[in-house]
Amino acid sequence: MQKPSHHILVCCSFRANGTPQGVCHKKGSGQLLQKLEECLADNGLNDVMISAAGCLKVCDRGPAMVVYPEGWWYGNVTEDAVEAIIEQLAVGKPAETYLLS
């Protein structure tokens, strides 16, 4: 496998026993995975890897995701936010509105 240009981790609230328990899961973070795939394809970003992650420990601001290698952390992510985030990623910039500080 070729090294991806970016790696996006989406919090799906999985705990050590594998059970989804946190805020991100309850707010539909699992559905964001499909939306990410669609937006990446629409923006020609075929070399980006997406992974469902365990708890990212920002439950009060979930659903959350992080984009590496930049280290951009996003909170309160919705499907509309995913579109904005990926559009900005395509031009090499963060989507400032959704960045966690």
N, C-alpha and C positions, 0 to 999 in steps of 0.2 A: 504494500500500500504506500502510496505517495503521501508525504507529510502534508496535512491540511494547512491552508492559509490561516484559518481561524478554528477555534473550538468553542462551541456554545454549550454551556451547562445549564439545564433547566431544572430548578428545584421541584422535585415531585414528592418531597416530604417522607421518603422512605427511611425507616429506622432500622436498627441492626437486625431485628427479627423479620424484616421485609415488609412490614405492614405500613401503608401510608397513613399518617396520622395528623400531619400539621396543616397549617393554613394554606400553603400553596396547593396541595392536593385538593383540599376542600373548595378552593376557588378556581379549580379547573386547569391547573398547570399541565396536566396530561394532554389536553386538547391543543395546547400551544405548540406541542411537538409537530403536529401535522401542519399547523399554520406556518411554522418556521420552514418546514420542508418546501411548502408552496411558495413562500416569499423568496427563499433562496433561489429556487428554480426560476421564478419570474425575473429576478435581478441578475441571472447568469452567474451566481456564486455556487458553482458546482464543486468547489474544493473546500467547503466548510463542513466540519463534523459537528453533529448535534448529539448530545448525550443527556439522558435523564439522570439526575443526580439525587442523592439522598438529601437530607436537610442541609441547607446552606446557612442556617442559623440567623436568618433575617425575617423571621415569621411575622413580625409586626408590619412588614412592608411587602409581603408576598402577594401574588406569585413573583418569584425572583428568578433572575438568570444572570449569568456572567459570560462575557466574551473574552477569550484569550487569543492571542498573547497580550492584548492591550490591558486586560484587567478591568474592563468596564463592567460595573455591577449595576443592574437595573432592578427596579422594584415596581410593584403595582402594575405588572405587565398584563395587558389585555391583548386581544387579537389586533386591535388598532395600533397598539404600542408596538407589537411585533412588526407590523408593516413599516412603521416609522423607523424602528431600530435597524431593520435590514436595509431599507433605502439609504440610510446614513452610512451603514457599514460598507455598502457598495461604493461609496465615494470616500471611504477612509476616515469618517468622522463619527463621533458618538452622538446618539440621540439625547441631547442635553436634558430634555424635559423629563426623561425617565431615569436618569442616572441617580444612584444612591450616593449620598455624601457622608 
